[in-house]
Amino acid sequence: MSECDCSSERIVPGLNTPSRSKHLRTCPLQKSFLFYYEIGLDTWCPVPENIDEILSENNVTDGELFEISFKRLRMTQNEFDAIPEAG
């Protein structure tokens, strides 16, 4: 993996960097990660490898409308790995 030179650039949060990142949008270390909104935790959580965990029929009762919101965030692998485990 190549190293970035974002620290030598002028970083303007929200303008030329993804939200909560210290890397420029063009940084080669940036990757896209998919998150879903967990209502019970009131936070965005990484989508699990086995999506059946959040699509389980146990999460919804008969006749209940079940909606899942997803969003994509760009960050480095280190930033992603630093996200605390939900629990």
FENPE-V310296 format. One record per residue. N is the residue number from 1. RES is the residue in one small letter. OMEGA is omega in degrees with one decimal (none if undefined). Layout:
<<N | RES | OMEGA> <N | RES | OMEGA>>
This chain:
<<1 | m | -178.7> <2 | s | 177.5> <3 | e | 178.8> <4 | c | 176.0> <5 | d | -179.1> <6 | c | -178.3> <7 | s | 179.0> <8 | s | -179.8> <9 | e | 174.8> <10 | r | -176.9> <11 | i | 177.6> <12 | v | -177.5> <13 | p | 179.2> <14 | g | 179.8> <15 | l | 179.6> <16 | n | 174.7> <17 | t | 172.2> <18 | p | -179.5> <19 | s | 176.4> <20 | r | -179.5> <21 | s | 175.8> <22 | k | 179.9> <23 | h | 177.4> <24 | l | 179.9> <25 | r | -178.1> <26 | t | -177.9> <27 | c | 179.6> <28 | p | 179.2> <29 | l | -178.7> <30 | q | 174.6> <31 | k | 177.4> <32 | s | 176.8> <33 | f | -178.5> <34 | l | 179.7> <35 | f | 173.1> <36 | y | -178.6> <37 | y | 178.4> <38 | e | -176.3> <39 | i | -177.8> <40 | g | 179.5> <41 | l | -177.3> <42 | d | -179.3> <43 | t | 174.6> <44 | w | -177.8> <45 | c | 175.1> <46 | p | 177.5> <47 | v | -180.0> <48 | p | 178.2> <49 | e | 177.4> <50 | n | -174.0> <51 | i | 177.6> <52 | d | 178.8> <53 | e | -179.6> <54 | i | 179.5> <55 | l | -176.5> <56 | s | 177.4> <57 | e | 176.1> <58 | n | -178.8> <59 | n | -175.9> <60 | v | 178.1> <61 | t | -179.5> <62 | d | 176.9> <63 | g | -178.9> <64 | e | 175.0> <65 | l | -176.7> <66 | f | -179.0> <67 | e | 176.9> <68 | i | 177.0> <69 | s | 178.3> <70 | f | 169.6> <71 | k | -178.6> <72 | r | 176.9> <73 | l | 177.1> <74 | r | 178.9> <75 | m | 176.4> <76 | t | 177.5> <77 | q | 178.7> <78 | n | 177.5> <79 | e | 178.4> <80 | f | -179.2> <81 | d | -179.0> <82 | a | 178.8> <83 | i | -179.3> <84 | p | 177.2> <85 | e | 175.8> <86 | a | 179.8> <87 | g | none>>
